[in-house]
Amino acid sequence: MHAAYAEEVLQLAARTTSAARRPLASLKRTCLHVASRHVAHMDLEALIGLPVSLVQDLLPHLSIYDLIRLQPALNQRGISTHSAWVLILQDIKGAHRVLDLHSEDGSKQEAMDTCFQLMFYGFKYKGVAKQIFNVNITTLFLVMAKYIKRFYLRPSQFLQTFAKEQRALLTILEGSVGVVDVKHHKDLLKTESQFALYVLHRLVDHGQAKELIIYGLDPAMLNWILQDRGSQHAHQQQQQQPSVHRSNPTAAADNSADTEEEGVAPCKRPKLDVRLGEQEAETLRSPVEPELLCQAFALYGSCLSGSCPRGQICSLQIRECGRSTLGVLVPFLPTWLCLRSLTIQSCWIFRVAEVQLLATSLKQLGQTSSSSLVDLSVAVLPQTALMERLLDACPGLHSLSLEIHPLEVDPGPHGTGVTPEPAVLQELSLKKLSVKVPQVLADIHSITAVLKHSPHLTSLHISGIRLPTSSSHRQILSSISEFNHRLRTLHLEDINLADCHQDILKLLRNCMLEELSLKDCRLLEKCSDRESYLQQLMDSLKQVRSLHSLCLSQNRLAKSAPALAELFTGSPSSAVKRLDISSNFIQPAELLELGQRLQTHPPQQRLTLDLRKNPWDRDRETWHDALRTLRPLCDFLTDGWKSRNTMADHISNM
């Protein structure tokens, strides 16, 4: 199946290349392109021994297969393959979508995971032909497999190859894949889903995968996945339910007859969809047993003796969580001792009663001394007070991420509008907290209460909160200054800090921040003297010697942007290594002035400058002059944002 796909891709590439008018290339480029297609036939030692500049010129032309073979030797010579992996990703996603990949290992991992999934599932993306031009696609899969950390399990006929020509590939993936991403398998009776269950069983139960990411599954599928993979509830439930063999004696008899006829352990592949089709009404009560899947599809047919092992799911993310899905999940939680991380995301707002039921189950889990849960993420809550309820249930959490959409009335069918009583919090173990509110009025009492009881907090992200006229975001800043002295990362986004100037300066005088983001916080909205306030802000930031990342995106800096150069003047100057000033309507002339000031007072070390979504197209020549001025001092992120086409949207969002 994959061989036919590869042949089709190569034929399509040949037709496209012959039909297109290719611009004349330099002799050097032509030689590099031809050489890259015949690396397999070259002396690798001689190739590695070429001048460094020539090897670096060759890298963008190499395929994944060649890069894997050459990288260890290239690294020994001090040559990084980072640019080649990034280029492979750019061929797939486009240059503007491949950002923030600064390490060789990170770019390699993303390129491998992305390319493998696309080729395995038969997508004909730009650049596939280059990867399979001179190598058998099955050989390429086998070479890539040991590097694959995340497998995307999607409805596809290509999954059937794991029971046929790609059996060896599945065995290698068992040892490498740690995360399985499951999407849109909704019918256990379909042959397509049976192959998906088999692959999932092999990766989780026979392999090393301990993290699952699940999208839009029906309750039967989720119930099957959770059975006996970490929770005692699953074991008890399995004992109460009839197995496929017990509930289908005819099928069991057929299997027994096969055994007697052959005189050995049966090796014929059972027709699962026929057997299960006879039990359609009992699907929810009679899931497909993993042993039966292995007997049906594994390399050794039905030669397995005894039961298959069961893996442990230590991290579970449920995206697009429905109410019936939550109903399946909750009973598993009280005894799910190996669960370290749980994410529940929904497109609808939970009812108060549902969150309380979730909190009750989590509290039962937390009361067990062997509980491992330290990371919880839930969206979308109907009340801010429920944040305290969840933390009261799980005081041992290290990380909590919540999205809250406060409603006056409970969204349930008989909503009463009653807000749950806030919990009485003790000291929390919380180290990381993220709270997002989608631009609606919210009570910040629960947030400040949690901050007060979180002395170990090192990371805080608050987004979108709107307050009644009687309240102010000063309360949040004051709480941080008073109670969260260990904070290293602070992200405040889409909240109005226009009247909090002194509170920000006070916070900076009493912190050890390493990352600070004040994105879309309207810092200069009420400033009568912008230059004076920015000078105060820069002076305060310079005193935070630990600070290495600063984001001031979407704050309408515009003509005030050159004042940011003050960060690097005087003694001590700032140690900031990354500065994000994207979406600030900085004109080319203002960026040029910023560059000239930085030339006079250069940063201590090379600066990464994010300039995206600024109107570079208003004066392209001056903009490029500015970039030339900055280039000796900075690495910068830019894009092709066209201000004239999108100005109305840009201004409305500002």
DOLUM-596257 format. One line per field, with one value per residue (C-alpha): residue number from 1; residue in one letter; chain; x, y, z. Coordinates in steps of 0.25 Angstrom, whole numbers, plus 2048, in hexadecimal, padded with zeros to 3 digits. Example, Ala and Ser with C-alpha at 12.3 -4.5 7.8 and 13.67 -1.06 7.14 Angstrom:
<koldrens>
nr	1_2
rest	A_S
kette	A_A
X	831_837
Y	7EE_7FC
Z	81F_81D
</koldrens>
This chain:
<koldrens>
nr	1_2_3_4_5_6_7_8_9_10_11_12_13_14_15_16_17_18_19_20_21_22_23_24_25_26_27_28_29_30_31_32_33_34_35_36_37_38_39_40_41_42_43_44_45_46_47_48_49_50_51_52_53_54_55_56_57_58_59_60_61_62_63_64_65_66_67_68_69_70_71_72_73_74_75_76_77_78_79_80_81_82_83_84_85_86_87_88_89_90_91_92_93_94_95_96_97_98_99_100_101_102_103_104_105_106_107_108_109_110_111_112_113_114_115_116_117_118_119_120_121_122_123_124_125_126_127_128_129_130_131_132_133_134_135_136_137_138_139_140_141_142_143_144_145_146_147_148_149_150_151_152_153_154_155_156_157_158_159_160_161_162_163_164_165_166_167_168_169_170_171_172_173_174_175_176_177_178_179_180_181_182_183_184_185_186_187_188_189_190_191_192_193_194_195_196_197_198_199_200_201_202_203_204_205_206_207_208_209_210_211_212_213_214_215_216_217_218_219_220_221_222_223_224_225_226_227_228_229_230_231_232_233_234_235_236_237_238_239_240_241_242_243_244_245_246_247_248_249_250_251_252_253_254_255_256_257_258_259_260_261_262_263_264_265_266_267_268_269_270_271_272_273_274_275_276_277_278_279_280_281_282_283_284_285_286_287_288_289_290_291_292_293_294_295_296_297_298_299_300_301_302_303_304_305_306_307_308_309_310_311_312_313_314_315_316_317_318_319_320_321_322_323_324_325_326_327_328_329_330_331_332_333_334_335_336_337_338_339_340_341_342_343_344_345_346_347_348_349_350_351_352_353_354_355_356_357_358_359_360_361_362_363_364_365_366_367_368_369_370_371_372_373_374_375_376_377_378_379_380_381_382_383_384_385_386_387_388_389_390_391_392_393_394_395_396_397_398_399_400_401_402_403_404_405_406_407_408_409_410_411_412_413_414_415_416_417_418_419_420_421_422_423_424_425_426_427_428_429_430_431_432_433_434_435_436_437_438_439_440_441_442_443_444_445_446_447_448_449_450_451_452_453_454_455_456_457_458_459_460_461_462_463_464_465_466_467_468_469_470_471_472_473_474_475_476_477_478_479_480_481_482_483_484_485_486_487_488_489_490_491_492_493_494_495_496_497_498_499_500_501_502_503_504_505_506_507_508_509_510_511_512_513_514_515_516_517_518_519_520_521_522_523_524_525_526_527_528_529_530_531_532_533_534_535_536_537_538_539_540_541_542_543_544_545_546_547_548_549_550_551_552_553_554_555_556_557_558_559_560_561_562_563_564_565_566_567_568_569_570_571_572_573_574_575_576_577_578_579_580_581_582_583_584_585_586_587_588_589_590_591_592_593_594_595_596_597_598_599_600_601_602_603_604_605_606_607_608_609_610_611_612_613_614_615_616_617_618_619_620_621_622_623_624_625_626_627_628_629_630_631_632_633_634_635_636_637_638_639_640_641_642_643_644_645_646_647_648_649_650_651_652_653_654
rest	M_H_A_A_Y_A_E_E_V_L_Q_L_A_A_R_T_T_S_A_A_R_R_P_L_A_S_L_K_R_T_C_L_H_V_A_S_R_H_V_A_H_M_D_L_E_A_L_I_G_L_P_V_S_L_V_Q_D_L_L_P_H_L_S_I_Y_D_L_I_R_L_Q_P_A_L_N_Q_R_G_I_S_T_H_S_A_W_V_L_I_L_Q_D_I_K_G_A_H_R_V_L_D_L_H_S_E_D_G_S_K_Q_E_A_M_D_T_C_F_Q_L_M_F_Y_G_F_K_Y_K_G_V_A_K_Q_I_F_N_V_N_I_T_T_L_F_L_V_M_A_K_Y_I_K_R_F_Y_L_R_P_S_Q_F_L_Q_T_F_A_K_E_Q_R_A_L_L_T_I_L_E_G_S_V_G_V_V_D_V_K_H_H_K_D_L_L_K_T_E_S_Q_F_A_L_Y_V_L_H_R_L_V_D_H_G_Q_A_K_E_L_I_I_Y_G_L_D_P_A_M_L_N_W_I_L_Q_D_R_G_S_Q_H_A_H_Q_Q_Q_Q_Q_Q_P_S_V_H_R_S_N_P_T_A_A_A_D_N_S_A_D_T_E_E_E_G_V_A_P_C_K_R_P_K_L_D_V_R_L_G_E_Q_E_A_E_T_L_R_S_P_V_E_P_E_L_L_C_Q_A_F_A_L_Y_G_S_C_L_S_G_S_C_P_R_G_Q_I_C_S_L_Q_I_R_E_C_G_R_S_T_L_G_V_L_V_P_F_L_P_T_W_L_C_L_R_S_L_T_I_Q_S_C_W_I_F_R_V_A_E_V_Q_L_L_A_T_S_L_K_Q_L_G_Q_T_S_S_S_S_L_V_D_L_S_V_A_V_L_P_Q_T_A_L_M_E_R_L_L_D_A_C_P_G_L_H_S_L_S_L_E_I_H_P_L_E_V_D_P_G_P_H_G_T_G_V_T_P_E_P_A_V_L_Q_E_L_S_L_K_K_L_S_V_K_V_P_Q_V_L_A_D_I_H_S_I_T_A_V_L_K_H_S_P_H_L_T_S_L_H_I_S_G_I_R_L_P_T_S_S_S_H_R_Q_I_L_S_S_I_S_E_F_N_H_R_L_R_T_L_H_L_E_D_I_N_L_A_D_C_H_Q_D_I_L_K_L_L_R_N_C_M_L_E_E_L_S_L_K_D_C_R_L_L_E_K_C_S_D_R_E_S_Y_L_Q_Q_L_M_D_S_L_K_Q_V_R_S_L_H_S_L_C_L_S_Q_N_R_L_A_K_S_A_P_A_L_A_E_L_F_T_G_S_P_S_S_A_V_K_R_L_D_I_S_S_N_F_I_Q_P_A_E_L_L_E_L_G_Q_R_L_Q_T_H_P_P_Q_Q_R_L_T_L_D_L_R_K_N_P_W_D_R_D_R_E_T_W_H_D_A_L_R_T_L_R_P_L_C_D_F_L_T_D_G_W_K_S_R_N_T_M_A_D_H_I_S_N_M
kette	A_A_A_A_A_A_A_A_A_A_A_A_A_A_A_A_A_A_A_A_A_A_A_A_A_A_A_A_A_A_A_A_A_A_A_A_A_A_A_A_A_A_A_A_A_A_A_A_A_A_A_A_A_A_A_A_A_A_A_A_A_A_A_A_A_A_A_A_A_A_A_A_A_A_A_A_A_A_A_A_A_A_A_A_A_A_A_A_A_A_A_A_A_A_A_A_A_A_A_A_A_A_A_A_A_A_A_A_A_A_A_A_A_A_A_A_A_A_A_A_A_A_A_A_A_A_A_A_A_A_A_A_A_A_A_A_A_A_A_A_A_A_A_A_A_A_A_A_A_A_A_A_A_A_A_A_A_A_A_A_A_A_A_A_A_A_A_A_A_A_A_A_A_A_A_A_A_A_A_A_A_A_A_A_A_A_A_A_A_A_A_A_A_A_A_A_A_A_A_A_A_A_A_A_A_A_A_A_A_A_A_A_A_A_A_A_A_A_A_A_A_A_A_A_A_A_A_A_A_A_A_A_A_A_A_A_A_A_A_A_A_A_A_A_A_A_A_A_A_A_A_A_A_A_A_A_A_A_A_A_A_A_A_A_A_A_A_A_A_A_A_A_A_A_A_A_A_A_A_A_A_A_A_A_A_A_A_A_A_A_A_A_A_A_A_A_A_A_A_A_A_A_A_A_A_A_A_A_A_A_A_A_A_A_A_A_A_A_A_A_A_A_A_A_A_A_A_A_A_A_A_A_A_A_A_A_A_A_A_A_A_A_A_A_A_A_A_A_A_A_A_A_A_A_A_A_A_A_A_A_A_A_A_A_A_A_A_A_A_A_A_A_A_A_A_A_A_A_A_A_A_A_A_A_A_A_A_A_A_A_A_A_A_A_A_A_A_A_A_A_A_A_A_A_A_A_A_A_A_A_A_A_A_A_A_A_A_A_A_A_A_A_A_A_A_A_A_A_A_A_A_A_A_A_A_A_A_A_A_A_A_A_A_A_A_A_A_A_A_A_A_A_A_A_A_A_A_A_A_A_A_A_A_A_A_A_A_A_A_A_A_A_A_A_A_A_A_A_A_A_A_A_A_A_A_A_A_A_A_A_A_A_A_A_A_A_A_A_A_A_A_A_A_A_A_A_A_A_A_A_A_A_A_A_A_A_A_A_A_A_A_A_A_A_A_A_A_A_A_A_A_A_A_A_A_A_A_A_A_A_A_A_A_A_A_A_A_A_A_A_A_A_A_A_A_A_A_A_A_A_A_A_A_A_A_A_A_A_A_A_A_A_A_A_A_A_A_A_A_A_A_A_A_A_A_A_A_A_A_A_A_A_A_A_A_A_A_A_A_A_A_A_A_A_A_A_A_A_A_A_A_A_A_A_A_A_A_A_A_A_A_A_A_A_A_A_A_A_A_A_A_A_A_A_A_A_A_A_A_A_A_A_A_A_A_A_A_A_A_A_A_A_A_A
X	800_80B_813_808_807_816_815_809_811_81D_815_80E_81B_821_815_815_823_823_817_81C_826_832_83B_849_851_860_86A_86D_85E_85C_868_863_855_85B_865_85A_852_85E_863_860_86B_875_881_87B_889_88D_87F_881_88F_88B_88D_883_87D_87A_874_86B_867_863_85B_84E_84E_84F_843_83F_845_853_852_850_85C_865_861_86A_876_873_870_87E_884_87C_872_863_858_84E_84C_849_83E_838_837_830_826_824_822_816_810_815_820_817_812_820_824_82B_833_841_847_84C_845_838_837_83B_831_825_82A_82A_81D_816_81C_81A_80B_809_810_80A_7FC_7FE_7FE_805_80B_816_823_81F_826_833_832_82F_837_842_83D_832_827_826_835_833_828_831_83C_833_82B_835_834_825_820_812_808_7FB_7F1_7E7_7DC_7E3_7E5_7F4_7F2_7F0_7FE_803_7FC_803_80F_812_813_821_81F_814_81E_828_81E_81A_828_828_81A_817_80A_7FE_7F5_7E7_7DD_7CF_7CE_7BF_7BA_7C0_7B9_7C0_7CD_7D4_7D2_7D6_7E4_7E4_7E2_7EC_7F7_7F3_7F4_802_807_801_801_80D_814_819_80E_808_802_7F5_7EE_7E0_7D7_7C8_7C6_7B9_7B7_7BA_7C7_7CC_7C7_7CF_7DC_7DB_7D8_7E3_7ED_7EF_7E2_7DC_7CF_7D2_7D6_7C9_7C1_7C7_7C4_7B6_7B5_7B4_7C0_7BF_7C1_7B7_7AC_7AE_7AF_7AE_7BA_7C2_7BD_7C2_7D0_7D1_7CD_7D8_7E2_7DE_7DE_7EC_7F2_7F9_7F6_7ED_7F4_7E9_7E4_7D6_7CC_7CA_7C0_7B7_7B7_7B5_7AA_7A1_7A3_7A0_795_79F_7AB_7AC_7AB_7B5_7C1_7CB_7D6_7E4_7E8_7DE_7E4_7F2_7ED_7E6_7F1_7FF_80A_809_7FA_7F2_7FF_7FE_7FD_7F6_7F3_7FA_800_7F9_801_7FF_7F9_800_7FC_7EE_7E9_7DB_7D8_7C9_7C4_7B5_7AC_7AB_7BA_7BC_7B2_7BB_7C8_7C3_7C2_7D0_7D6_7D6_7DF_7E7_7F4_7FE_7F7_801_7FA_7EB_7E6_7D7_7D3_7C5_7BE_7B3_7B2_7B2_7A6_7AA_7A5_7AE_7BA_7B6_7B5_7C3_7C9_7C3_7C9_7D7_7D6_7D4_7E0_7E8_7E5_7EC_7FB_800_7F9_802_7F9_801_7FC_7ED_7E7_7D8_7D0_7C6_7C1_7B4_7B9_7C7_7C3_7C5_7D4_7D5_7CC_7D5_7E2_7DB_7D9_7E7_7F0_7FC_7FB_808_801_7F3_7ED_7DF_7D6_7CA_7BE_7B6_7A7_79C_794_799_799_792_784_77E_789_786_791_796_7A5_7AC_7B2_7C1_7CA_7D3_7E1_7ED_7FB_7FC_808_804_810_809_7FC_7F5_7E7_7E0_7D3_7CD_7CB_7C0_7BD_7C3_7C5_7D4_7D2_7D5_7E1_7E7_7E3_7EB_7F7_7F7_7F8_802_810_817_811_81C_813_807_7FE_7F2_7EA_7DD_7D7_7CE_7CA_7BE_7C1_7C2_7CE_7DC_7E7_7F0_7EB_7F1_7FE_7FE_7FC_807_811_80D_80B_813_821_826_81F_828_81E_813_80A_7FE_7F6_7EA_7E8_7E7_7F3_7F2_7F0_7FA_807_80C_808_810_81C_81A_819_826_82D_82A_82B_835_82E_835_829_81F_814_80B_803_7F8_7F7_7F5_801_802_7F3_7F1_800_801_810_813_822_823_81B_823_830_82B_827_834_83C_834_836_845_845_83F_84C_846_83D_840_833_82A_81D_816_80E_801_803_802_811_812_81A_81F_826_834_833_835_844_845_844_853_859_860_865_860_859_84E_852_845_848_83A_832_824_81E_815_808_80B_80A_818_81C_828_82E_82C_832_83E_840_83F_84A_853_851_855_861_865_862_862_85C_865_862_85C_84D_841_837_829_824_818_80B_812_80F_81C_816_813_822_829_836_837_832_83E_847_843_845_853_856_850_856_864_85D_850_84A_83C_82E_827_81B_814_808_802_7FD_7F5_7EC_7EA_7EA_7DC_7DD_7EA_7E4_7D7_7E0_7E8
Y	800_80A_805_809_817_819_816_81F_82A_829_829_835_83C_838_83E_84B_84D_84B_854_85F_86A_869_875_873_86F_872_867_865_863_859_851_851_84D_841_83D_83D_832_829_82A_81B_818_821_81E_824_827_82F_836_83A_83F_849_858_85C_867_85D_853_85E_862_853_851_858_84E_842_838_833_826_82C_836_82B_823_830_837_830_832_840_844_83E_848_853_855_856_850_85A_862_856_851_85E_85F_851_857_863_85B_855_860_86D_876_87F_873_86E_876_875_869_86D_85F_854_849_851_854_845_83F_848_845_836_835_83E_838_829_82B_832_828_81C_821_824_833_838_845_84D_847_838_834_83A_831_824_826_81D_814_80A_810_804_805_814_811_807_811_81C_813_813_822_824_828_82B_823_829_81E_822_81B_815_809_80A_805_7F7_7F7_7F5_7E7_7E4_7EA_7F4_7EA_7ED_7FC_7FA_7F3_7FE_808_801_804_813_819_81F_827_822_82C_826_82C_829_81A_819_80B_7FF_7F6_7FC_7F4_802_804_7F6_7F8_805_7FE_7F4_7FE_806_7F9_7F6_804_805_7F7_7F1_7FE_80A_814_819_826_827_833_830_837_835_827_820_81A_80C_80F_817_80C_802_80B_80D_7FF_7F9_803_80A_80A_7FF_803_7FD_7F0_7EF_7F3_7E8_7DD_7E1_7E2_7D5_7D4_7D3_7C4_7C2_7CA_7C3_7B4_7B1_7B9_7B3_7A5_7A9_7AD_7A0_798_79F_79A_78C_78B_791_789_796_7A3_7AA_7B4_7B8_7C6_7C7_7CF_7D9_7E2_7D6_7D1_7DF_7E2_7D8_7DF_7ED_7EF_7EB_7F4_7FC_7F0_7E7_7EF_7E8_7E1_7E5_7D6_7D4_7DF_7D9_7CC_7D2_7DB_7D8_7D2_7C5_7C4_7BE_7B7_7C0_7B8_7BF_7CE_7DA_7E3_7F0_7FE_80A_817_821_82D_82F_83B_83B_845_848_841_83F_83D_82E_82D_834_82A_81F_825_829_81B_817_823_81F_813_818_818_819_825_831_83B_83D_847_848_852_854_85D_85F_865_85A_85B_85E_850_849_851_84D_83F_83F_846_83B_830_838_83A_82B_829_833_82D_820_821_81B_825_82B_836_843_84A_84E_856_858_860_866_869_871_878_87D_878_86A_86C_86C_860_858_85C_858_84B_84A_852_84A_850_856_85B_860_866_86B_872_879_87F_885_884_889_87D_86E_869_85C_859_85E_869_870_87B_877_878_86D_871_874_86A_86D_86B_867_869_863_85C_864_868_86B_872_877_87D_882_889_88D_89C_89B_8A1_898_899_898_895_886_889_892_887_87D_886_889_87A_876_87B_871_876_878_87A_882_885_88E_891_899_89D_8A8_8AF_8B7_8C6_8C4_8BA_8BC_8B3_8B9_8AF_8A4_8AB_8AE_8A0_89B_8A6_8A1_892_88D_890_883_887_885_886_890_892_89C_89D_8A5_8AC_8BA_8BF_8CE_8D3_8C9_8D0_8D1_8C3_8BE_8C5_8C0_8B2_8B3_8B8_8AC_8A0_896_895_88E_890_89B_89D_8A9_8A6_8AF_8B5_8C4_8C9_8D6_8D9_8E3_8E9_8F8_8F6_8E9_8EC_8EE_8E2_8D9_8DE_8DA_8CD_8CA_8CE_8C5_8B9_8BB_8B9_8AB_8A4_896_89B_895_896_8A2_8A3_8B0_8AC_8B3_8BF_8CA_8CE_8D4_8E0_8DD_8D0_8D7_8D9_8CA_8CC_8D2_8C3_8C2_8CF_8D3_8C9_8BF_8BD_8B3_8A4_8A2_899_898_8A4_8A3_8B0_8AA_8B0_8BE_8C6_8CA_8D1_8CF_8DC_8D9_8CB_8D2_8DB_8D0_8C9_8D5_8D7_8C8_8CA_8D5_8CC_8BE_8B2_8AA_89E_89B_89F_898_8A2_89F_8A9_8A2_8A9_8B7_8BF_8BD_8BF_8CE_8D1_8C4_8CB_8D1_8C4_8BC_8C7_8C5_8B6_8B8_8C1_8B6_8AA_8AB_8AB_8A3_897_89C_895_89C_898_89C_8A3_8AE_8B9_8C0_8B3_8B1_8BE_8BF_8B1_8B5_8C2_8BC_8B2_8BC
Z	800_804_7F7_7EE_7F6_7F4_7E5_7E3_7EA_7E2_7D5_7D9_7DC_7CF_7C7_7D0_7CE_7BF_7BD_7C5_7C0_7C9_7CA_7C7_7D3_7D5_7D2_7E1_7E4_7D9_7DE_7EC_7E8_7DF_7EA_7F5_7EC_7ED_7FB_7FD_7F3_7F8_802_80F_815_809_809_818_815_80B_80F_819_811_805_80F_814_806_803_810_80A_7FF_807_80A_818_816_812_81E_828_823_822_82E_839_831_82D_83C_83F_835_83C_830_834_82C_832_825_81D_827_827_818_817_820_818_80C_813_81B_814_81A_822_82A_82E_839_847_843_849_84C_842_84A_84B_83C_839_842_83C_82E_830_837_82D_821_826_828_81B_813_81B_818_80A_809_7FD_803_7FC_7FE_7FF_7F2_7F7_804_7FC_7EF_7F1_7FD_7FF_807_810_813_816_820_827_828_82D_836_842_842_842_850_84C_844_83E_83E_833_82B_81F_816_818_827_821_81C_82B_82A_81C_816_821_82D_830_830_83B_843_842_845_852_857_853_854_861_85D_855_84F_84C_844_83E_840_844_840_847_83C_830_82B_82A_839_83C_836_83E_84B_847_845_852_859_854_857_865_86A_863_861_868_866_873_86E_866_85F_85B_852_850_854_858_866_861_85B_867_871_869_869_878_87C_885_882_88F_897_89F_89A_88D_893_89B_88F_886_890_88F_880_877_86E_85F_860_86B_865_857_859_84B_848_853_84E_840_845_84D_841_839_845_844_835_834_840_844_84A_840_837_82E_82E_835_82D_838_831_82E_83C_842_838_83E_84C_847_852_85D_858_865_86E_866_861_859_862_85F_85E_853_84B_84D_848_83C_837_83E_837_83E_83B_847_84D_859_866_872_873_86C_876_879_879_882_87D_885_87D_877_86E_86A_860_85B_868_867_873_871_870_87D_883_87F_884_892_898_894_89B_8AA_8A8_89D_8A5_899_893_893_88A_886_87B_879_86E_869_85F_868_876_882_88B_89A_89E_894_899_8A7_8A3_89D_8A9_8B2_8AA_8AA_8B9_8BB_8B2_8BA_8C7_8C3_8C7_8BA_8B1_8A6_8A1_8A0_893_890_885_884_87A_87B_889_88B_898_89D_8AB_8A5_8A4_8B3_8B4_8AB_8B2_8BF_8B9_8B4_8BD_8B8_8AA_8A4_898_896_889_888_87E_884_87E_88A_888_891_88F_890_881_886_881_88F_892_89F_89E_8AB_8AD_8B4_8C2_8C1_8C7_8D3_8CD_8D5_8D0_8C2_8BA_8AE_8A5_898_896_889_889_87C_87C_86E_870_879_887_892_8A1_8A4_8B3_8B0_8A8_8B3_8BD_8B6_8B4_8C3_8C6_8BB_8C1_8B8_8AB_8A0_894_892_886_887_87A_876_883_883_890_896_897_8A6_8A5_89F_89A_8A5_8AE_8A6_8A5_8B4_8B7_8AE_8B4_8C2_8C2_8B5_8B7_8B0_8A3_897_88C_88B_87F_880_873_86E_87B_87D_885_881_88F_896_892_8A0_8A4_898_89D_8AB_8A6_89E_8AA_8B2_8A9_8A2_895_889_880_87F_875_876_869_865_872_86D_875_86E_86D_878_877_876_875_86E_86E_87C_880_876_87D_88A_885_87E_88B_893_889_889_898_896_893_891_886_878_871_86F_867_865_859_855_85E_854_856_847_848_856_852_851_860_862_85F_86D_872_86E_873_87F_88A_88C_87F_87D_87A_871_866_860_85D_857_851_847_843_848_83B_83B_82E_826_82B_839_838_831_83D_847_83F_83F_84E_850_848_852_85E_859_862_86A_861_854_855_84E_84A_846_83B_836_832_831_824_81D_810_812_80F_80A_808_815_81C_815_819_828_826_821_82D_837_830_837_845_843_83D_83A_836_82B_822_816_81D_814_81C_811_80F_81E_824_828_82F_836_83B_840_848_84E
</koldrens>
